[in-house]
Amino acid sequence: MARKWWAFLLLALILAGGGLYWTWQEATRRLEVELARWSEARRAEGWQLAHAPPVRAGFPLGAVLNLSGLSMRAPNGVGWQSAEATLGLFPQDHRQLRLELTGAQLLLLPGGVLPVQSRSLVARLRLDGQGGTLEGDGLRLGEELAVQSLAVNLFGTDFDIRAAGLAPARLPRLDSVQISGKLNIPPGISPSAWRAAGGALSIGLAEARAGEAVMQLRATITLDAQLQPEGRGTLTLVGVQEGLNAVVAAGLVAPNMVGALRAGLLLSARVPPEGGPPRVELPLDLRNRRLTMARIPLTTLPPIEWPGAPRR
């Protein structure tokens, strides 16, 4: 009787293990299919995608694919490269793929690459190609910027970027940054085609906070005939004295303009009807890579060298 009981238990374990293995095989097969579909759709939009053949892993705890040498680049030249990546279906929503990026990372830019280090970096990609999210912790972009935490949300042509604890090189530390807006035309085409189609970037709100200083920007940006950004906007400084100190410390104002700008801002500052610290609104203009604020020259932006565009 005892032998029959042990035989029955052994048979049950074998059947359970076999069922678990079959379920894992089916889940990883589905992952491979979804990855192939997603990749095919992006390549049809002009993306460049590459990675080593997927390796099935995760049994028995989960179904994942290991992707080595992952590289994703949009037609506008912006993309990402990761030494190692782990792909799995997002457990709460099977319309998304969960991509965990590990190892050496590179941010691909039109003019080159930027090394990225992080404690954690996870992307969730919608299977319909309508965007996704990116969450990072303990980020460092080359020697230029350190970020305590980052959350990027993309859906269709809308975007929302939030970051905390930013420490730019040679600039004052920022407690938080938020940028939200939309593109009237998706970026999945070349810059010249995007401009020809009337592409525009609308920044509904870009806000940076550093202590008591708050800087808010609302603007619309397009590309000029040389495919360089141009546009107009409004900069609001809340806590004028602190905001001005931050702008001056950032080196955005020529030394010979600081006195006149300080006097003009303090005279223009107004306390809002609802109360609170004084604030001032200033027009911004970007033309021929030259940025001006209330007709005061601030800086000249470096040119963007788009992939495939003739060098000037």
N, C-alpha and C positions, 0 to 999 in steps of 0.2 A: 504493500500500500504506500509506504514511504517512497519507494522507487518511482511509482506512478506519479506521486505528487511532485517529486523533483523533476521528472521528465516533463510534466505539464508546465512547470515553472520555466524550465529551460526553453521549451517550445514557445512559450509566451514572450520570453525575452528576445528570442531570435526573430519572431514576427514583429515585435515592437521596434527592434533595431532596424530590421529591414524596411519597415514602414517609415521610420524616421529618416533613413538614408534615402529612400525614394522621394520623400517630401523635399529633402535638401537638394537632391538632384534636379527636381522639377523647378524649385525656386531659383537655383543658380542658372538653369537653362533659360528661365523667363528673364532673369537679369541680363543675360547675354543678348537675348532677342531685343529687349527694351533699349539696351545700350546701342545695338546696331541700328535700330530705328531712329533713335535720337541723333546719333552721329550722321546718318544718311541725310536727315532733315537739315542739320546744321551745314553740312558740306554743300547741299543744294542752295543754301543762302550765301555761300562764299566763304564759310569758315574753313580754317586749316586745323585739322585734328589728327593727332598721332599718339600711339601708345603701343607697348608690347602686347602680345596676345594675352587675353585675360586668363588668370589662373583662379580656378574655383577654390574657395576656402571657407572657413567658419564652422564646419561640421564638428559637433552636432548642435552648437549653440545658436548658429544663425547662418544665413546664406549671404555670402559676399563674394565679390570678385576683386582680386588684387591686380592693379594696373601699374606697371612700371613705366617710367619715362613718359608720363602724360603731358601733352602739350595742346592747348586750345588757343586759337587766335582768330579774332573777328576780322572782317574785311578792312576795318579802319586801323588795323595794326595793333590794337590793344588785346592782350590775352594773358594767359597764365601757364607756367610750366612747373611741374612737380615731379620730384624724383620718384616718389611712391604715392599711391592713392588706393583707397579702399572704397569700393562701390557697393551699396546695398539699397534695397527698397526701404523707403521711409515707413516705419512700422505703423504710424497713425494714419497715413494717407498714401495709398499705393499709386497715386498720380505723381509722386515725386521720387527721385533718386537721391539717396544720401551719399555724398562724396566726402570722405575724410582725407585731407591732404597732409602728408608727412614727409620728412626728409628735406632736402634742399629745395627751396622755392624760388621762382623768378617771376616778377611782374614784367610782362612784355609790353613795351611802349613803342610808339612809332619811331622814336629816335634812339632806341637801345633797350637795355634791360636793367632791372633794379632788383638786387638780391633781397629776399624777404625771410625773416626768421619769426617763429611764433611758438607759443606754448600749445595752442590748439587752433585748428582751422578747419571748419566744416561748411560745405556748400550743400544746398538742397536744390535740385534742378527739376523744374516741372517737365513732365513728359511731353506736354503739348508745345514746348518751346517758348512759352509765354513768360519766361523769367525764372526767378527763384530767389534764394537767400544765401548770404554768406555771413558767417559769424566767426570772429577771431578773437583771440585773447593773447596778450603779451606780444604784440607785433612790433617788429623793427624793420623799416624799409631802408636798406642800405645804412648809410651814416646820416641820412637826411631827416628821418622822422621815427619817433617811437610812439606807439599807441597802446594804451592800457587795454581797451576793448573796442571792438568794431562790430557793427551790425548793418548789413546792406540788404535792402529789400527791393527787388525788381519785379514789376508785373506789367506786361505789355510795354507801353512807352512811359509808364510812371516809375519813379525811383524815389527811395528814401534812404539816406545814409546818416548814421548816427555813430559818433565816436566819443570816447571819454579818455581824459588824461593824455592829451597830445603834447609831445615835446619836440617841436621842430628845431633843427639845428640852427643856431644863431638867431633864433626868434624867441619871444616870450612863450612860456608854457600856457596852453589853453586847457581849461577845465572840461569843456565839452564843445562839440561841433555837430550841427545838424544841417543837412542839405536835402531839400526835397523839391521835386519839380517834375517835368515831363518833356519828352521829345515829340514833336508833331509828326515826325517820320522815324520809324525804327532805325537803329544804327547799323543794321545788317547789310549795308551797301558801302561802296567806296566813298571817301569824302567828297570827291568831285560830283558823283551822282547824287549824293545827299544834298549838296548845295544846289545843284541844278533843279532838284525837286522841291526846292523851297524849304529845306530843313532848318529848324530852329529849336534851340534849347531854352525852355522857360524855367527859370529858377523862382519857384513860388516863395521860398524862404531859405536863405543860407544864414545861419546864426552861429556866432562864436562867442563863448563866454570865458573871461579870464578875471576871476575875482569879482569886483563890482562893475567891471567894464563889460558891456554887451554890444556887439556889432552885428547888425542885421542887413542883409543884402537881398534885394529883389531885382531881377534883371532878365533880359532876353538876349541870347547870344546866337549869332549865325556865323557863317564863314565868308570871308571876302574873296576877291578874285584870285588871290594867292593862296587860298585855302587856309588862311589864318583866322583865328577868332576875332570877331568884332561885335559890338553891341552897346547897349545903354542900360543903366540901372540906377537904383537909388540906394545909398548907404545911410543907415540910421545908426547913430551913436547914442547909446543910453549910458548915462554917467559920463558926460562929455570929457571931463578932466582925465578920468581913468582911461577912457577909450583913446583919447589923443596920446596919452603917455604910451599906450600899447602900440599905436601906429608909429610913433616916433622911434620907440625902442626897436621896432621891427625893421627900421631903416627904409620905410616906404615913402618918406618925405625927404627931399633934398635939405641939407642943413640950413641953407640960406632962406628956406621957405617956412621954417618951423615957427618963427616969431609971428609972422603975418597970419599963418594958419591958426595958431593958438588964439590970437586976438579975434579973428573972424568967427571961430567956432564958439568961443565964450559969449560973444555978442549975439550970435544966432540961436543959442540954446534956449529952449523953452520948456517949462514944466507942463506936462500934458494935463488936460482937463480933469482926468481921473486921479491926478496926483502922481507922486513918484519922483524919481531923480530926473534932472534936466536931460533933454535929448535934442538932437539936431539931425535934420535930413539933408543929405548932400547928393547932388547928381554925379554919376560916374559915366565916363565915356571911354570906349576902347576902339581906337582906329589906328590902322597901320602898326599894330602891336604896341602903341603908346597908350598908357592908361592915365587918364586925368580925373581929378576930383574937383568939382566946382571950378573947372578950367585951370586948376593947379596941376602941373605935371607930377606924377608919382613915380612911374617906372616904365621901362621898355621891356616887354616880355620877349624871351628867346623864341626864335622861330620853331614851329613844329614841322618836322620832316616826315611827311606821310609816306608809307610804303608805296613805291611805284610812281610817286610824283617827281617831276624833274627838280633837281636841286637848283636853288637860286644863288 
